Amino acid sequence: MPLREALRFIREALRPEPLGKERVRLEEALGRVLAEDVVAPFDVPGFRRALMDGYAVRAADTFGASLEAPVELKLVGEVRIGEIASVRVGPGECVEIATGAMLPEGADAVVRVEGTAREGERVLVMEPVSPGQNVMETDADVRAGEVVLKAGTLLTPQRIGILSALGLEAVEVFTRPRVAVFSTGEELLRPGDALVPGKIYDINWATVTAAARLAGGEPFFMGVAPDELEELRAFLARGLEEADVVVATGASSVGAADLMREALSALGARVLVDGVRCKPGKPTIIALAGGKPIFCLPGKPTSALLTFMLFVEPVIARMAGLAGMARPVVEAILAKRVVPDTGRHNFVFVQLTKGPEGKLVAKPIFKDAAAITALGLAQGYVEVPEGTEFLPEGSRVRVTLLWPAWPVGRSDLVPEAHVN
Amino acid sequence: MPLREALRFIREALRPEPLGKERVRLEEALGRVLAEDVVAPFDVPGFRRALMDGYAVRAADTFGASLEAPVELKLVGEVRIGEIASVRVGPGECVEIATGAMLPEGADAVVRVEGTAREGERVLVMEPVSPGQNVMETDADVRAGEVVLKAGTLLTPQRIGILSALGLEAVEVFTRPRVAVFSTGEELLRPGDALVPGKIYDINWATVTAAARLAGGEPFFMGVAPDELEELRAFLARGLEEADVVVATGASSVGAADLMREALSALGARVLVDGVRCKPGKPTIIALAGGKPIFCLPGKPTSALLTFMLFVEPVIARMAGLAGMARPVVEAILAKRVVPDTGRHNFVFVQLTKGPEGKLVAKPIFKDAAAITALGLAQGYVEVPEGTEFLPEGSRVRVTLLWPAWPVGRSDLVPEAHVN
């Protein structure tokens, strides 16, 4: 199946949607996604508020005031910030007021302190103010009943501040999808296992669980499944029972993939995608069982990570209520000619360095995808669509970085980035 | 003090450095920073590994092999992946081998299965291989003793995968600096408090603790400190006792700032910065007590968030072992003329929209910085250096986004971003 079609299948056949809601305190809300519109329960600021240090006055009393002809008002009290204004301003009167304090009854404007002079209980006003001047109205900031933040909003520090302004201690957010991860491959050891000749430590459990967490999921690693039908079936079944998404890596060699297909079929899973015309990623299998998606990714670490990003990450992100994940895209000069595999959409991993004129240079990584050094060097990838004969050395390419990756909410601006 | 000087003071007088180390399991390592060089404890893969499905052979036996003149070898066994190769390949012999499996003794190359034909125990080799072909050497990926990841490396999914390849279950990372946060202002309520006329809910506790967490800190909120010398002193003292950094917001109005200065002096704190020639941020105070930094930021929400980003965030990030925090910088067209305050470095908050030709348009936000709607609308800021008369409508400006923000490790590439 062509890559584009596989990606459309994921959107249209899997239709990933948020799964549930939970209540979290604002302290724990960073990076979570609002599950409901947040409506202001009251006006903000909720009272008429002075925007300057000065004197609360009746504006009409100050009309015509100037340095040469100041207006004299009688000081009848003071309102400090945080206090209920108990004093009243009558004609010819004024009240000392602090920025942020409540405007007393009778007053409709504030003369800033710099525009006044004081002699005991007499205040000379040397500049006129118009009604409402230097005053924030009761509902000037937010009106009660107004939707302040919409469902689907990613909670950033700024937005958590807004929730706090509404007096909220906790909010409804989408739950994080549970992601069951297992590896397959008779050669794999788990960290902590003793090293045995012929075997290597598993890498994919670590990259996939970390990437799933980054995308808003709650991953857990189930272990390394032996290459046996019943074992594979049992791993898949337990994954489906305990999680919302199942991700297996490594069942891509010919025999192992056949076993995986059998195990999927034994579970009644419907295979949506069996093989994608991309490199890496050809042996990817995507299936659906009881409404839950199962992803079988190739076993080489860079291949597993890339196919996770392409196929799994957007599903997890959407289940978490996000619009997706974004990564920066940068322009670079290709350091070496790239000849892609024909008949497939190629992803070429590159290492980036600064060239002579400060321009970025993308050096293709020709190491075997199984090498952990390849995993270490890869800073991004260049896409070479099916049908491209080759990319000449020195050509300008667009590189999607593997890191940083950040969550994108429904209404977020995404500058110069690739969104999955 | 000019902005540039204040920023230099932070680097040179505070000299933020990582504070300690702790051991975390790989499952918990995402986003943490390595506190020590990671040295490979063994060679990777650790044995000679087949890179193709095929036959392990003595390369010399295949020299001259072709489709027309195949070389016949005797099949003497099989090595499967994960197994110890117990069979030996003698002259004229071969062993069936799977990708990733251990090369048996005697063999020095692998002929891919596509280059062979098999008849029972006879294998016809139709293409020659050179010694080492299709074989990954014992230490081809990583050599024992090699530094694989350096101290100061930010742990991404890829790098956690590399740690896993080395069989590590846990690694030493820098501890997260503890950040004590308190607010000041008689008008402030905490979420959960009953709403009282004249008072408003505190915003800064929420934005500052979330932003501190984002920068790699472990923040905790101490509460709202009353405007009294002894109380302020007690809040500061407790913050210094329980945390590595203390952040107070709101003590910026004339009287409150004086109290704060007195409280700092009562604690023997050395004031490094008292006022910065920037807007917002003028009343910022930065002090040092017992080697720990204290930041007193203005109280208006956007001002508090911006000064946190400018002054506090890089200190927390460096204490967490990071190089800093990065945010995207984008080009936009200014929608309205901006006349900055003279004699100060101005930060003008803007809202971004897509203009007619897809270009970004930056609309300055003229709302009062105290308004939560200003906080909600601000997507980024434009810097207007001291001495700039004005920025005309339609000019091209560089906008630093407030979000996303991502941590940067010492060796990380930072494309088109502002790093604090």
Interface residues (C-beta under 8 A of the other chain):
Chain A: L26 E27 A29 L30 F42 V44 P45 G46 F47 L51 D53 R80 I81 G82 E83 I84 A85 A98 T99 G100 A101 M102 M136 A140 D141 V142 V148 L149 T156 P157 Q158 R159 I160 G161 I162 L163 S164 A165 L166 G167 L168 E169 G185 E186 E187 L188 L189 P191 G192 D193 L195 V196 P197 G198 K199 I200 Y201 D202 I203 N204 W205 A206 T207 V208 T209 A210 A211 R213 L214 F221 S253 P301 L305 A326 P328 V330 L352 L360 D368 A370 A371 I372 T373 L375 G376 A378 Q379 L401 L402 W403 P404 W406 D412 L413 P415 E416 A417
Chain B: L26 E27 A29 L30 F42 V44 P45 G46 F47 L51 D53 R80 I81 G82 E83 I84 A85 A98 T99 G100 A101 M102 M136 A140 D141 V142 V148 L149 T156 P157 Q158 R159 I160 G161 I162 L163 S164 A165 L166 G167 L168 E169 G185 E186 E187 L188 L189 P191 G192 D193 L195 V196 P197 G198 K199 I200 Y201 D202 I203 N204 W205 A206 T207 V208 T209 A210 A211 R213 L214 F221 S253 P301 L305 A326 P328 V330 L352 L360 D368 A370 A371 I372 T373 L375 G376 A378 Q379 L401 L402 W403 P404 W406 D412 L413 P415 E416 A417
